[in-house]
Amino acid sequence: MEIFGIILFLVLITAVAATISALLKDGRGHNPPVTSKEPWSAFEAPSGPYWNPRIY
C-alpha cells in the first residue's frame, strides 16, 4: 500500500512542476506589440443599447 502512496506523491509533484513550468513559459516571444495604424471610429456602433429595460 505504501508503494501506491509513493507513486501518487511522485505523480502529483511531477504534475505541479509541469504546471508551473508551463505557466512560466506561456506566451513568451509570441505576442507582437500592439500598434494602431488607423484612428479609432465607431461608425457601425448602435445608436441605442442592445438591451432596454422597458417592456414593449
HURA-V648438 format. One line per field, one symbol per residue. phi: phi as a letter, one per 20 degrees, with the letter a starting at -180 (. if undefined). psi: psi as a letter, one per 40 degrees, with the letter a starting at -180 (. if undefined). burial: b if it has 9 or more other ideal C-beta (glycine too) atoms within 8 Angstrom, else e. A space follows every 50 residues. Layout:
phi = ???
psi = ???
burial = ???
This chain:
phi = .fffffffffffffffffffffffefnfnddffecdecffbcfdffecff dcffee
psi = ddddddddddddddddddddddddeheheehiihihdiihifdeiieiid hheih.
burial = eeeeeeeeeeeeeeeeeeeeeeeeeeeeeeeeeeeeeeeeeeeeeeeeee eeeeee
